[in-house]
Amino acid sequence: MATSPIVDGLTFIPAMYYKATAEDTNPDCENYEQTFDLADLYSNNGTNILVQCGLCGQPMTVTSATILDPQPEYS
Ligand SMILES: [Zn+2]
């Protein structure tokens, strides 16, 4: 399974939602070097995080993340 690269120093607690940003690093893509806001990125097990570019489909690099407090409740 593909996973998104995560910038150095950024860690995720498993099974939590984060407000995050991700950047497209595919030079062939129109979104190259653009940053996207993610309102509720789920951390899965803390490492298997995937943010895909809607255009090129490549995993985007997670560049920042802040844990949501309180956590959103989804059913
Ligand atoms: Zn892209």
PDB file of the backbone (N, CA, C, O) and the ligand in Angstrom, with CONECT records:
HET     ZN  A 101       1
ATOM      1  N   MET A   1       0.843  -1.196   0.000  1.00  0.00           N
ATOM      2  CA  MET A   1       0.000   0.000   0.000  1.00  0.00           C
ATOM      3  C   MET A   1       0.875   1.242   0.000  1.00  0.00           C
ATOM      4  O   MET A   1       1.875   1.322   0.714  1.00  0.00           O
ATOM      5  N   ALA A   2       0.481   2.197  -0.807  1.00  0.00           N
ATOM      6  CA  ALA A   2       1.205   3.466  -0.850  1.00  0.00           C
ATOM      7  C   ALA A   2       0.916   4.270   0.404  1.00  0.00           C
ATOM      8  O   ALA A   2      -0.203   4.251   0.917  1.00  0.00           O
ATOM      9  N   THR A   3       1.910   4.965   0.891  1.00  0.00           N
ATOM     10  CA  THR A   3       1.704   5.868   2.014  1.00  0.00           C
ATOM     11  C   THR A   3       2.347   7.213   1.692  1.00  0.00           C
ATOM     12  O   THR A   3       3.280   7.304   0.895  1.00  0.00           O
ATOM     13  N   SER A   4       1.826   8.240   2.328  1.00  0.00           N
ATOM     14  CA  SER A   4       2.369   9.574   2.119  1.00  0.00           C
ATOM     15  C   SER A   4       3.655   9.759   2.901  1.00  0.00           C
ATOM     16  O   SER A   4       3.739   9.348   4.058  1.00  0.00           O
ATOM     17  N   PRO A   5       4.657  10.372   2.288  1.00  0.00           N
ATOM     18  CA  PRO A   5       5.830  10.775   3.073  1.00  0.00           C
ATOM     19  C   PRO A   5       5.407  11.812   4.114  1.00  0.00           C
ATOM     20  O   PRO A   5       4.497  12.606   3.877  1.00  0.00           O
ATOM     21  N   ILE A   6       6.060  11.797   5.238  1.00  0.00           N
ATOM     22  CA  ILE A   6       5.764  12.749   6.312  1.00  0.00           C
ATOM     23  C   ILE A   6       7.050  13.496   6.634  1.00  0.00           C
ATOM     24  O   ILE A   6       8.107  12.879   6.767  1.00  0.00           O
ATOM     25  N   VAL A   7       6.974  14.805   6.759  1.00  0.00           N
ATOM     26  CA  VAL A   7       8.178  15.591   7.003  1.00  0.00           C
ATOM     27  C   VAL A   7       8.834  15.188   8.330  1.00  0.00           C
ATOM     28  O   VAL A   7       8.166  14.722   9.253  1.00  0.00           O
ATOM     29  N   ASP A   8      10.124  15.375   8.401  1.00  0.00           N
ATOM     30  CA  ASP A   8      10.886  15.007   9.588  1.00  0.00           C
ATOM     31  C   ASP A   8      10.339  15.711  10.828  1.00  0.00           C
ATOM     32  O   ASP A   8      10.012  16.897  10.793  1.00  0.00           O
ATOM     33  N   GLY A   9      10.248  14.974  11.897  1.00  0.00           N
ATOM     34  CA  GLY A   9       9.849  15.555  13.170  1.00  0.00           C
ATOM     35  C   GLY A   9       8.362  15.513  13.425  1.00  0.00           C
ATOM     36  O   GLY A   9       7.910  15.813  14.531  1.00  0.00           O
ATOM     37  N   LEU A  10       7.596  15.146  12.418  1.00  0.00           N
ATOM     38  CA  LEU A  10       6.147  15.092  12.579  1.00  0.00           C
ATOM     39  C   LEU A  10       5.741  13.653  12.890  1.00  0.00           C
ATOM     40  O   LEU A  10       6.079  12.726  12.153  1.00  0.00           O
ATOM     41  N   THR A  11       5.016  13.482  13.986  1.00  0.00           N
ATOM     42  CA  THR A  11       4.568  12.140  14.344  1.00  0.00           C
ATOM     43  C   THR A  11       3.069  12.163  14.595  1.00  0.00           C
ATOM     44  O   THR A  11       2.486  13.199  14.912  1.00  0.00           O
ATOM     45  N   PHE A  12       2.471  11.006  14.445  1.00  0.00           N
ATOM     46  CA  PHE A  12       1.028  10.886  14.611  1.00  0.00           C
ATOM     47  C   PHE A  12       0.703   9.863  15.684  1.00  0.00           C
ATOM     48  O   PHE A  12       1.302   8.789  15.744  1.00  0.00           O
ATOM     49  N   ILE A  13      -0.258  10.213  16.531  1.00  0.00           N
ATOM     50  CA  ILE A  13      -0.833   9.246  17.454  1.00  0.00           C
ATOM     51  C   ILE A  13      -1.832   8.415  16.654  1.00  0.00           C
ATOM     52  O   ILE A  13      -2.623   8.980  15.899  1.00  0.00           O
ATOM     53  N   PRO A  14      -1.820   7.092  16.797  1.00  0.00           N
ATOM     54  CA  PRO A  14      -2.750   6.261  16.024  1.00  0.00           C
ATOM     55  C   PRO A  14      -4.207   6.589  16.311  1.00  0.00           C
ATOM     56  O   PRO A  14      -4.576   6.983  17.417  1.00  0.00           O
ATOM     57  N   ALA A  15      -5.024   6.413  15.269  1.00  0.00           N
ATOM     58  CA  ALA A  15      -6.484   6.497  15.380  1.00  0.00           C
ATOM     59  C   ALA A  15      -6.974   7.841  15.886  1.00  0.00           C
ATOM     60  O   ALA A  15      -7.905   7.905  16.689  1.00  0.00           O
ATOM     61  N   MET A  16      -6.347   8.920  15.416  1.00  0.00           N
ATOM     62  CA  MET A  16      -6.787  10.260  15.775  1.00  0.00           C
ATOM     63  C   MET A  16      -6.965  11.092  14.508  1.00  0.00           C
ATOM     64  O   MET A  16      -6.400  10.797  13.455  1.00  0.00           O
ATOM     65  N   TYR A  17      -7.766  12.135  14.648  1.00  0.00           N
ATOM     66  CA  TYR A  17      -7.971  13.056  13.536  1.00  0.00           C
ATOM     67  C   TYR A  17      -7.104  14.296  13.716  1.00  0.00           C
ATOM     68  O   TYR A  17      -6.950  14.828  14.816  1.00  0.00           O
ATOM     69  N   TYR A  18      -6.546  14.732  12.593  1.00  0.00           N
ATOM     70  CA  TYR A  18      -5.661  15.896  12.602  1.00  0.00           C
ATOM     71  C   TYR A  18      -6.094  16.911  11.550  1.00  0.00           C
ATOM     72  O   TYR A  18      -6.619  16.552  10.495  1.00  0.00           O
ATOM     73  N   LYS A  19      -5.866  18.175  11.856  1.00  0.00           N
ATOM     74  CA  LYS A  19      -5.885  19.219  10.850  1.00  0.00           C
ATOM     75  C   LYS A  19      -4.483  19.246  10.256  1.00  0.00           C
ATOM     76  O   LYS A  19      -3.498  19.363  10.985  1.00  0.00           O
ATOM     77  N   ALA A  20      -4.392  19.139   8.949  1.00  0.00           N
ATOM     78  CA  ALA A  20      -3.067  18.941   8.363  1.00  0.00           C
ATOM     79  C   ALA A  20      -2.944  19.677   7.037  1.00  0.00           C
ATOM     80  O   ALA A  20      -3.926  20.135   6.454  1.00  0.00           O
ATOM     81  N   THR A  21      -1.709  19.769   6.591  1.00  0.00           N
ATOM     82  CA  THR A  21      -1.467  20.265   5.244  1.00  0.00           C
ATOM     83  C   THR A  21      -0.604  19.250   4.504  1.00  0.00           C
ATOM     84  O   THR A  21       0.213  18.551   5.105  1.00  0.00           O
ATOM     85  N   ALA A  22      -0.798  19.184   3.204  1.00  0.00           N
ATOM     86  CA  ALA A  22      -0.039  18.252   2.380  1.00  0.00           C
ATOM     87  C   ALA A  22       0.358  18.946   1.089  1.00  0.00           C
ATOM     88  O   ALA A  22      -0.359  19.801   0.569  1.00  0.00           O
ATOM     89  N   GLU A  23       1.519  18.554   0.588  1.00  0.00           N
ATOM     90  CA  GLU A  23       2.066  19.202  -0.604  1.00  0.00           C
ATOM     91  C   GLU A  23       2.310  18.190  -1.707  1.00  0.00           C
ATOM     92  O   GLU A  23       2.819  17.095  -1.466  1.00  0.00           O
ATOM     93  N   ASP A  24       1.942  18.569  -2.914  1.00  0.00           N
ATOM     94  CA  ASP A  24       2.202  17.719  -4.074  1.00  0.00           C
ATOM     95  C   ASP A  24       3.667  17.859  -4.473  1.00  0.00           C
ATOM     96  O   ASP A  24       4.174  18.969  -4.638  1.00  0.00           O
ATOM     97  N   THR A  25       4.335  16.731  -4.624  1.00  0.00           N
ATOM     98  CA  THR A  25       5.769  16.772  -4.960  1.00  0.00           C
ATOM     99  C   THR A  25       6.047  16.131  -6.312  1.00  0.00           C
ATOM    100  O   THR A  25       7.177  15.734  -6.596  1.00  0.00           O
ATOM    101  N   ASN A  26       5.026  16.033  -7.138  1.00  0.00           N
ATOM    102  CA  ASN A  26       5.199  15.455  -8.465  1.00  0.00           C
ATOM    103  C   ASN A  26       5.412  16.574  -9.487  1.00  0.00           C
ATOM    104  O   ASN A  26       4.466  17.290  -9.814  1.00  0.00           O
ATOM    105  N   PRO A  27       6.635  16.735  -9.996  1.00  0.00           N
ATOM    106  CA  PRO A  27       6.930  17.846 -10.903  1.00  0.00           C
ATOM    107  C   PRO A  27       6.100  17.828 -12.181  1.00  0.00           C
ATOM    108  O   PRO A  27       5.967  18.851 -12.853  1.00  0.00           O
ATOM    109  N   ASP A  28       5.545  16.670 -12.516  1.00  0.00           N
ATOM    110  CA  ASP A  28       4.745  16.571 -13.740  1.00  0.00           C
ATOM    111  C   ASP A  28       3.292  16.989 -13.531  1.00  0.00           C
ATOM    112  O   ASP A  28       2.501  17.004 -14.475  1.00  0.00           O
ATOM    113  N   CYS A  29       2.946  17.327 -12.291  1.00  0.00           N
ATOM    114  CA  CYS A  29       1.542  17.578 -11.958  1.00  0.00           C
ATOM    115  C   CYS A  29       1.263  19.073 -11.881  1.00  0.00           C
ATOM    116  O   CYS A  29       2.125  19.860 -11.490  1.00  0.00           O
ATOM    117  N   GLU A  30       0.041  19.456 -12.260  1.00  0.00           N
ATOM    118  CA  GLU A  30      -0.372  20.865 -12.157  1.00  0.00           C
ATOM    119  C   GLU A  30      -0.353  21.360 -10.720  1.00  0.00           C
ATOM    120  O   GLU A  30      -0.189  22.555 -10.472  1.00  0.00           O
ATOM    121  N   ASN A  31      -0.516  20.460  -9.790  1.00  0.00           N
ATOM    122  CA  ASN A  31      -0.528  20.833  -8.363  1.00  0.00           C
ATOM    123  C   ASN A  31       0.866  20.876  -7.752  1.00  0.00           C
ATOM    124  O   ASN A  31       0.993  21.067  -6.543  1.00  0.00           O
ATOM    125  N   TYR A  32       1.911  20.704  -8.551  1.00  0.00           N
ATOM    126  CA  TYR A  32       3.272  20.629  -8.034  1.00  0.00           C
ATOM    127  C   TYR A  32       3.593  21.811  -7.119  1.00  0.00           C
ATOM    128  O   TYR A  32       3.395  22.969  -7.487  1.00  0.00           O
ATOM    129  N   GLU A  33       4.091  21.500  -5.923  1.00  0.00           N
ATOM    130  CA  GLU A  33       4.489  22.471  -4.907  1.00  0.00           C
ATOM    131  C   GLU A  33       3.318  23.271  -4.356  1.00  0.00           C
ATOM    132  O   GLU A  33       3.520  24.270  -3.666  1.00  0.00           O
ATOM    133  N   GLN A  34       2.107  22.844  -4.651  1.00  0.00           N
ATOM    134  CA  GLN A  34       0.948  23.479  -4.013  1.00  0.00           C
ATOM    135  C   GLN A  34       0.635  22.746  -2.723  1.00  0.00           C
ATOM    136  O   GLN A  34       0.821  21.535  -2.611  1.00  0.00           O
ATOM    137  N   THR A  35       0.154  23.515  -1.746  1.00  0.00           N
ATOM    138  CA  THR A  35      -0.177  22.954  -0.441  1.00  0.00           C
ATOM    139  C   THR A  35      -1.686  22.928  -0.267  1.00  0.00           C
ATOM    140  O   THR A  35      -2.391  23.866  -0.639  1.00  0.00           O
ATOM    141  N   PHE A  36      -2.155  21.850   0.299  1.00  0.00           N
ATOM    142  CA  PHE A  36      -3.591  21.659   0.482  1.00  0.00           C
ATOM    143  C   PHE A  36      -3.911  21.491   1.963  1.00  0.00           C
ATOM    144  O   PHE A  36      -3.187  20.822   2.701  1.00  0.00           O
ATOM    145  N   ASP A  37      -5.016  22.113   2.383  1.00  0.00           N
ATOM    146  CA  ASP A  37      -5.469  21.993   3.765  1.00  0.00           C
ATOM    147  C   ASP A  37      -6.369  20.776   3.912  1.00  0.00           C
ATOM    148  O   ASP A  37      -7.251  20.531   3.089  1.00  0.00           O
ATOM    149  N   LEU A  38      -6.132  20.030   4.960  1.00  0.00           N
ATOM    150  CA  LEU A  38      -6.933  18.849   5.247  1.00  0.00           C
ATOM    151  C   LEU A  38      -7.608  19.070   6.594  1.00  0.00           C
ATOM    152  O   LEU A  38      -6.937  19.197   7.618  1.00  0.00           O
ATOM    153  N   ALA A  39      -8.935  19.115   6.589  1.00  0.00           N
ATOM    154  CA  ALA A  39      -9.662  19.461   7.812  1.00  0.00           C
ATOM    155  C   ALA A  39      -9.674  18.315   8.805  1.00  0.00           C
ATOM    156  O   ALA A  39      -9.684  18.546  10.014  1.00  0.00           O
ATOM    157  N   ASP A  40      -9.675  17.102   8.324  1.00  0.00           N
ATOM    158  CA  ASP A  40      -9.803  15.965   9.234  1.00  0.00           C
ATOM    159  C   ASP A  40      -9.057  14.744   8.675  1.00  0.00           C
ATOM    160  O   ASP A  40      -9.658  13.793   8.174  1.00  0.00           O
ATOM    161  N   LEU A  41      -7.749  14.812   8.780  1.00  0.00           N
ATOM    162  CA  LEU A  41      -6.911  13.700   8.333  1.00  0.00           C
ATOM    163  C   LEU A  41      -6.854  12.640   9.431  1.00  0.00           C
ATOM    164  O   LEU A  41      -6.499  12.926  10.575  1.00  0.00           O
ATOM    165  N   TYR A  42      -7.211  11.418   9.060  1.00  0.00           N
ATOM    166  CA  TYR A  42      -7.207  10.325  10.045  1.00  0.00           C
ATOM    167  C   TYR A  42      -5.829   9.661  10.049  1.00  0.00           C
ATOM    168  O   TYR A  42      -5.232   9.439   8.996  1.00  0.00           O
ATOM    169  N   SER A  43      -5.337   9.350  11.244  1.00  0.00           N
ATOM    170  CA  SER A  43      -3.947   8.880  11.339  1.00  0.00           C
ATOM    171  C   SER A  43      -3.785   7.375  11.184  1.00  0.00           C
ATOM    172  O   SER A  43      -2.662   6.872  11.167  1.00  0.00           O
ATOM    173  N   ASN A  44      -4.906   6.643  11.069  1.00  0.00           N
ATOM    174  CA  ASN A  44      -4.813   5.179  10.961  1.00  0.00           C
ATOM    175  C   ASN A  44      -3.974   4.617  12.095  1.00  0.00           C
ATOM    176  O   ASN A  44      -4.303   4.841  13.260  1.00  0.00           O
ATOM    177  N   ASN A  45      -2.896   3.892  11.795  1.00  0.00           N
ATOM    178  CA  ASN A  45      -2.079   3.343  12.890  1.00  0.00           C
ATOM    179  C   ASN A  45      -0.910   4.256  13.246  1.00  0.00           C
ATOM    180  O   ASN A  45      -0.010   3.844  13.978  1.00  0.00           O
ATOM    181  N   GLY A  46      -0.910   5.465  12.752  1.00  0.00           N
ATOM    182  CA  GLY A  46       0.140   6.418  13.059  1.00  0.00           C
ATOM    183  C   GLY A  46       1.205   6.524  11.987  1.00  0.00           C
ATOM    184  O   GLY A  46       1.989   7.473  11.974  1.00  0.00           O
ATOM    185  N   THR A  47       1.236   5.547  11.083  1.00  0.00           N
ATOM    186  CA  THR A  47       2.236   5.598  10.015  1.00  0.00           C
ATOM    187  C   THR A  47       1.627   5.403   8.630  1.00  0.00           C
ATOM    188  O   THR A  47       2.110   5.977   7.654  1.00  0.00           O
ATOM    189  N   ASN A  48       0.583   4.606   8.542  1.00  0.00           N
ATOM    190  CA  ASN A  48      -0.018   4.341   7.227  1.00  0.00           C
ATOM    191  C   ASN A  48      -1.006   5.431   6.856  1.00  0.00           C
ATOM    192  O   ASN A  48      -2.219   5.220   6.848  1.00  0.00           O
ATOM    193  N   ILE A  49      -0.462   6.599   6.548  1.00  0.00           N
ATOM    194  CA  ILE A  49      -1.300   7.747   6.211  1.00  0.00           C
ATOM    195  C   ILE A  49      -1.155   8.015   4.723  1.00  0.00           C
ATOM    196  O   ILE A  49      -0.047   8.092   4.193  1.00  0.00           O
ATOM    197  N   LEU A  50      -2.289   8.155   4.063  1.00  0.00           N
ATOM    198  CA  LEU A  50      -2.243   8.383   2.626  1.00  0.00           C
ATOM    199  C   LEU A  50      -3.092   9.591   2.263  1.00  0.00           C
ATOM    200  O   LEU A  50      -4.297   9.633   2.512  1.00  0.00           O
ATOM    201  N   VAL A  51      -2.421  10.575   1.666  1.00  0.00           N
ATOM    202  CA  VAL A  51      -3.116  11.717   1.083  1.00  0.00           C
ATOM    203  C   VAL A  51      -2.762  11.711  -0.388  1.00  0.00           C
ATOM    204  O   VAL A  51      -1.611  11.943  -0.760  1.00  0.00           O
ATOM    205  N   GLN A  52      -3.757  11.445  -1.229  1.00  0.00           N
ATOM    206  CA  GLN A  52      -3.479  11.359  -2.653  1.00  0.00           C
ATOM    207  C   GLN A  52      -3.879  12.634  -3.364  1.00  0.00           C
ATOM    208  O   GLN A  52      -4.891  13.254  -3.035  1.00  0.00           O
ATOM    209  N   CYS A  53      -3.082  13.016  -4.335  1.00  0.00           N
ATOM    210  CA  CYS A  53      -3.419  14.147  -5.190  1.00  0.00           C
ATOM    211  C   CYS A  53      -4.617  13.771  -6.049  1.00  0.00           C
ATOM    212  O   CYS A  53      -4.660  12.683  -6.623  1.00  0.00           O
ATOM    213  N   GLY A  54      -5.591  14.676  -6.135  1.00  0.00           N
ATOM    214  CA  GLY A  54      -6.772  14.407  -6.927  1.00  0.00           C
ATOM    215  C   GLY A  54      -6.504  14.416  -8.418  1.00  0.00           C
ATOM    216  O   GLY A  54      -7.303  13.891  -9.194  1.00  0.00           O
ATOM    217  N   LEU A  55      -5.399  15.001  -8.827  1.00  0.00           N
ATOM    218  CA  LEU A  55      -5.083  15.070 -10.253  1.00  0.00           C
ATOM    219  C   LEU A  55      -4.184  13.936 -10.697  1.00  0.00           C
ATOM    220  O   LEU A  55      -4.519  13.200 -11.626  1.00  0.00           O
ATOM    221  N   CYS A  56      -3.045  13.789 -10.041  1.00  0.00           N
ATOM    222  CA  CYS A  56      -2.070  12.797 -10.514  1.00  0.00           C
ATOM    223  C   CYS A  56      -2.159  11.485  -9.736  1.00  0.00           C
ATOM    224  O   CYS A  56      -1.607  10.473 -10.166  1.00  0.00           O
ATOM    225  N   GLY A  57      -2.847  11.494  -8.599  1.00  0.00           N
ATOM    226  CA  GLY A  57      -3.015  10.261  -7.852  1.00  0.00           C
ATOM    227  C   GLY A  57      -1.826   9.859  -7.012  1.00  0.00           C
ATOM    228  O   GLY A  57      -1.865   8.827  -6.343  1.00  0.00           O
ATOM    229  N   GLN A  58      -0.748  10.664  -7.031  1.00  0.00           N
ATOM    230  CA  GLN A  58       0.424  10.314  -6.233  1.00  0.00           C
ATOM    231  C   GLN A  58       0.219  10.705  -4.771  1.00  0.00           C
ATOM    232  O   GLN A  58      -0.508  11.653  -4.472  1.00  0.00           O
ATOM    233  N   PRO A  59       0.865   9.969  -3.861  1.00  0.00           N
ATOM    234  CA  PRO A  59       0.796  10.357  -2.457  1.00  0.00           C
ATOM    235  C   PRO A  59       1.434  11.733  -2.263  1.00  0.00           C
ATOM    236  O   PRO A  59       2.537  11.990  -2.747  1.00  0.00           O
ATOM    237  N   MET A  60       0.736  12.605  -1.558  1.00  0.00           N
ATOM    238  CA  MET A  60       1.286  13.919  -1.254  1.00  0.00           C
ATOM    239  C   MET A  60       2.032  13.865   0.076  1.00  0.00           C
ATOM    240  O   MET A  60       1.714  13.054   0.945  1.00  0.00           O
ATOM    241  N   THR A  61       3.023  14.735   0.222  1.00  0.00           N
ATOM    242  CA  THR A  61       3.804  14.789   1.447  1.00  0.00           C
ATOM    243  C   THR A  61       3.056  15.577   2.517  1.00  0.00           C
ATOM    244  O   THR A  61       2.620  16.704   2.282  1.00  0.00           O
ATOM    245  N   VAL A  62       2.914  14.974   3.691  1.00  0.00           N
ATOM    246  CA  VAL A  62       2.271  15.672   4.803  1.00  0.00           C
ATOM    247  C   VAL A  62       3.296  16.630   5.398  1.00  0.00           C
ATOM    248  O   VAL A  62       4.352  16.208   5.869  1.00  0.00           O
ATOM    249  N   THR A  63       2.974  17.927   5.371  1.00  0.00           N
ATOM    250  CA  THR A  63       3.957  18.928   5.780  1.00  0.00           C
ATOM    251  C   THR A  63       3.688  19.508   7.165  1.00  0.00           C
ATOM    252  O   THR A  63       4.600  20.044   7.795  1.00  0.00           O
ATOM    253  N   SER A  64       2.455  19.411   7.645  1.00  0.00           N
ATOM    254  CA  SER A  64       2.166  19.850   9.006  1.00  0.00           C
ATOM    255  C   SER A  64       0.912  19.151   9.484  1.00  0.00           C
ATOM    256  O   SER A  64       0.089  18.711   8.681  1.00  0.00           O
ATOM    257  N   ALA A  65       0.770  19.050  10.793  1.00  0.00           N
ATOM    258  CA  ALA A  65      -0.429  18.423  11.349  1.00  0.00           C
ATOM    259  C   ALA A  65      -0.614  18.871  12.791  1.00  0.00           C
ATOM    260  O   ALA A  65       0.339  18.950  13.566  1.00  0.00           O
ATOM    261  N   THR A  66      -1.864  19.162  13.129  1.00  0.00           N
ATOM    262  CA  THR A  66      -2.226  19.532  14.496  1.00  0.00           C
ATOM    263  C   THR A  66      -3.393  18.655  14.909  1.00  0.00           C
ATOM    264  O   THR A  66      -4.396  18.562  14.201  1.00  0.00           O
ATOM    265  N   ILE A  67      -3.257  18.018  16.050  1.00  0.00           N
ATOM    266  CA  ILE A  67      -4.325  17.122  16.487  1.00  0.00           C
ATOM    267  C   ILE A  67      -5.585  17.927  16.785  1.00  0.00           C
ATOM    268  O   ILE A  67      -5.516  19.007  17.370  1.00  0.00           O
ATOM    269  N   LEU A  68      -6.730  17.397  16.381  1.00  0.00           N
ATOM    270  CA  LEU A  68      -7.993  18.081  16.624  1.00  0.00           C
ATOM    271  C   LEU A  68      -8.433  17.857  18.063  1.00  0.00           C
ATOM    272  O   LEU A  68      -8.446  16.730  18.558  1.00  0.00           O
ATOM    273  N   ASP A  69      -8.796  18.956  18.725  1.00  0.00           N
ATOM    274  CA  ASP A  69      -9.241  18.880  20.114  1.00  0.00           C
ATOM    275  C   ASP A  69     -10.432  19.793  20.286  1.00  0.00           C
ATOM    276  O   ASP A  69     -10.253  21.011  20.263  1.00  0.00           O
ATOM    277  N   PRO A  70     -11.629  19.283  20.456  1.00  0.00           N
ATOM    278  CA  PRO A  70     -11.931  17.848  20.614  1.00  0.00           C
ATOM    279  C   PRO A  70     -11.877  17.109  19.274  1.00  0.00           C
ATOM    280  O   PRO A  70     -11.925  17.722  18.208  1.00  0.00           O
ATOM    281  N   GLN A  71     -11.779  15.812  19.351  1.00  0.00           N
ATOM    282  CA  GLN A  71     -11.809  14.990  18.165  1.00  0.00           C
ATOM    283  C   GLN A  71     -13.217  15.017  17.553  1.00  0.00           C
ATOM    284  O   GLN A  71     -14.204  14.988  18.287  1.00  0.00           O
ATOM    285  N   PRO A  72     -13.317  15.070  16.247  1.00  0.00           N
ATOM    286  CA  PRO A  72     -14.653  15.021  15.631  1.00  0.00           C
ATOM    287  C   PRO A  72     -15.285  13.663  15.850  1.00  0.00           C
ATOM    288  O   PRO A  72     -14.594  12.651  15.970  1.00  0.00           O
ATOM    289  N   GLU A  73     -16.602  13.651  15.900  1.00  0.00           N
ATOM    290  CA  GLU A  73     -17.291  12.369  16.097  1.00  0.00           C
ATOM    291  C   GLU A  73     -17.980  11.988  14.814  1.00  0.00           C
ATOM    292  O   GLU A  73     -18.912  12.657  14.366  1.00  0.00           O
ATOM    293  N   TYR A  74     -17.517  10.914  14.232  1.00  0.00           N
ATOM    294  CA  TYR A  74     -18.132  10.383  13.030  1.00  0.00           C
ATOM    295  C   TYR A  74     -18.750   9.039  13.353  1.00  0.00           C
ATOM    296  O   TYR A  74     -18.191   8.245  14.110  1.00  0.00           O
ATOM    297  N   SER A  75     -19.902   8.798  12.774  1.00  0.00           N
ATOM    298  CA  SER A  75     -20.518   7.505  13.026  1.00  0.00           C
ATOM    299  C   SER A  75     -20.471   6.654  11.770  1.00  0.00           C
ATOM    300  O   SER A  75     -20.945   5.518  11.776  1.00  0.00           O
TER     301      SER A  75
HETATM  302 ZN    ZN A 101      -0.538  15.815  -8.291  1.00  0.00          ZN2+
END
